[in-house]
């Protein structure tokens, strides 16, 4: 993670020195002296190494800092290193320490509109816009106990590039988008924001034991529609034991962003999905990187994040073990999974995101904030688009009816029952469009996208017996590809009620007359809430009616 010669990490057990007794003070080590120096550095002005000017800002074309006086560009030292097997105990960066107090020039503000907490460099301005609702924040709204990260990953993607990506993403999802959203959508509201994360290196030992099945033969018995497929397999006792090094496991350190979609009024999984970042290119914290961008402070401590990190670490170890299980093509059922953490290193970081938000009113009074987010390093994009549910239901009805008709004709012509599968085309179409627009199932695949290596692998594979006449193509209870930590996503049934939505209200800089707009949203939303149950009933009646009609024709 961070280079040792920077020495800006400290053991939490030695973070405070008791000077209340009369014992002689213990001489400081070089590391301790450097730690204290780094604490004081956080309140200093950074100067151009060529001319000494403090007028410095980020050049997003190069990712370097640029002096606005002499135009000299320079880059701070990259202080991230690859995790080592020598890592032991718990090492915590200064910026990752428990939140205690604010720092000098960089202050924390609380948005009076949405309650978000935003870090602002007050040496440059006394006001800033909230990156979630774009409300203007003032100095008198400051809240105490802000924090400064250890590292920052500079913006690389320009705003115009981000706007192009967002316009393309939304443009591909306009047919079923809510009319009011299409009318009010503008990328002028896109904002660059540094979001808080914890980056964790882990040195651990994993031990897994269970059973696995290897396919020997696949065959069919019977003819025509009575054919059935069977499988023969060899059953083994399987054990894997290895050391694992997990490099830069990244988790959100904002309590608000850790909430799943069901417990939040925001589509938080969208922001989670644009990971991973190229965290190995992070540089030492410098407030100049914030110029021109907003940021959100970290409001969680390590103890609150340890459970998430431990669960994700087990997921990563489980999936790394799959590299040694290629012979078990029917899967492995682990009955015991142990992960012993030998060492952890925690670093607080600011990572760059281009963010567009749009708020719509749900159920006549609740609000749902949709995000379209772009990773400002990799251009990875994900978003949630408000859906015009009456239109989607209506088209799904038509697709369902056509599917039923086509299915019945297939059954009639080819004398098979498989045509009935097409009868569910309406439901399948609805689900596909819903997830394409809302992306409620999208997430960051930490188990595959986090860098990890195995060392000292020990294998044990002992044959038990042969299994014959199995009906399932995969081993019952196989869990070697499962993921324990998943951010809860909304099912369609959970969200149908919440999408009884009228026109939506854009949370923009130029929002007008909120009271009047609110009244209009409520009135029209009530009309939509009456339409949607009718459309749902129509879908069911049409499908049943058409099925009975064609069934009657076939009988006659």
GIDA-V513763 format. One record per residue. RES is the residue in one letter. NEAR is the number of other C-alpha atoms within 8 Angstrom. Layout:
RES,NEAR
RES,NEAR
This chain:
X,12
X,7
X,9
X,5
X,4
X,8
X,11
X,10
X,9
X,13
X,9
X,9
X,5
X,7
X,7
X,5
X,5
X,5
X,6
X,4
X,5
X,5
X,4
X,4
X,5
X,4
X,4
X,7
X,6
X,6
X,9
X,10
X,9
X,11
X,13
X,8
X,8
X,9
X,8
X,8
X,7
X,8
X,8
X,6
X,5
X,7
X,10
X,12
X,5
X,5
X,7
X,7
X,9
X,9
X,9
X,12
X,11
X,13
X,9
X,11
X,7
X,6
X,11
X,12
X,13
X,12
X,14
X,9
X,6
X,6
X,7
X,9
X,8
X,7
X,7
X,7
X,6
X,9
X,11
X,12
X,8
X,6
X,13
X,7
X,6
X,4
X,12
X,8
X,7
X,10
X,12
X,13
X,14
X,13
X,10
X,14
X,10
X,6
X,10
X,7
X,8
X,11
X,11
X,6
X,8
X,12
X,15
X,15
X,14
X,12
X,14
X,8
X,6
X,7
X,7
X,9
X,10
X,13
X,13
X,12
X,12
X,10
X,7
X,5
X,8
X,8
X,9
X,10
X,9
X,13
X,11
X,7
X,10
X,10
X,10
X,9
X,13
X,10
X,8
X,4
X,10
X,10
X,9
X,8
X,9
X,15
X,12
X,9
X,14
X,13
X,12
X,14
X,12
X,13
X,11
X,10
X,12
X,10
X,9
X,6
X,8
X,13
X,10
X,8
X,11
X,13
X,9
X,8
X,10
X,9
X,7
X,6
X,10
X,8
X,4
X,10
X,13
X,12
X,8
X,9
X,13
X,9
X,6
X,7
X,7
X,5
X,9
X,4
X,9
X,11
X,10
X,13
X,13
X,13
X,11
X,15
X,14
X,13
X,12
X,12
X,14
X,15
X,17
X,12
X,12
X,14
X,12
X,12
X,12
X,12
X,12
X,15
X,14
X,12
X,12
X,8
X,7
X,9
X,7
X,8
X,8
X,7
X,6
X,5
X,5
X,6
X,9
X,7
X,9
X,12
X,15
X,13
X,12
X,13
X,13
X,12
X,13
X,12
X,11
X,13
X,11
X,12
X,12
X,14
X,14
X,14
X,13
X,13
X,12
X,9
X,8
X,11
X,14
X,12
X,9
X,6
X,10
X,9
X,9
X,13
X,14
X,8
X,6
X,10
X,10
X,9
X,15
X,13
X,13
X,17
X,12
X,10
X,11
X,13
X,9
X,8
X,8
X,8
X,8
X,8
X,8
X,13
X,13
X,11
X,9
X,7
X,8
X,10
X,10
X,11
X,10
X,5
X,9
X,17
X,12
X,12
X,14
X,10
X,8
X,10
X,11
X,9
X,6
X,7
X,10
X,8
X,8
X,8
X,10
X,8
X,10
X,12
X,10
X,9
X,13
X,13
X,11
X,10
X,12
X,10
X,9
X,10
X,7
X,5
X,7
X,7
X,5
X,11
X,8
X,12
X,13
X,13
X,13
X,12
X,8
X,8
X,9
X,7
X,9
X,7
X,9
X,11
X,12
X,14
X,13
X,13
X,16
X,14
X,13
X,12
X,12
X,14
X,13
X,14
X,13
X,11
X,13
X,11
X,12
X,14
X,16
X,13
X,12
X,11
X,7
X,8
X,9
X,11
X,11
X,14
X,16
X,13
X,15
X,15
X,14
X,14
X,10
X,8
X,10
X,9
X,12
X,12
X,13
X,13
X,11
X,11
X,12
X,11
X,12
X,10
X,8
X,11
X,12
X,10
X,8
X,13
X,13
X,9
X,11
X,15
X,13
X,8
X,13
X,16
X,12
X,11
X,14
X,11
X,9
X,12
X,13
X,9
X,6
X,6
X,7
X,9
X,6
X,9
X,13
X,11
X,8
X,11
X,14
X,11
X,12
X,14
X,9
X,8
X,10
X,11
X,9
X,8
X,8
X,11
X,10
X,7
X,13
X,11
X,12
X,13
X,7
X,9
X,10
X,10
X,7
X,9
X,12
X,8
X,8
X,12
X,9
X,10
X,8
X,10
X,7
X,6
X,9
X,7
X,8
X,8
X,8
X,7
X,8
X,8
X,7
X,8
X,9
X,7
X,7
X,9
X,7
X,8
X,7
X,7
X,12
X,6
X,5
X,13
X,9
X,11
X,8
X,6
X,7
X,7
X,8
X,6
X,7
X,7
X,11
X,10
X,7
X,8
X,6
X,8
X,9
X,8
X,8
X,9
X,10
X,13
X,16
X,14
X,13
X,12
X,13
X,11
X,10
X,9
X,7
X,4
X,8
X,5
X,6
X,7
X,6
X,7
X,10
X,9
X,8
X,8
X,14
X,12
X,8
X,10
X,14
X,10
X,9
X,12
X,11
X,8
X,9
X,11
X,8
X,8
X,11
X,9
X,8
X,9
X,13
X,8
X,8
X,10
X,12
X,8
X,8
X,11
X,10
X,8
X,8
X,10
X,8
X,8
X,7
X,7
X,5
X,4
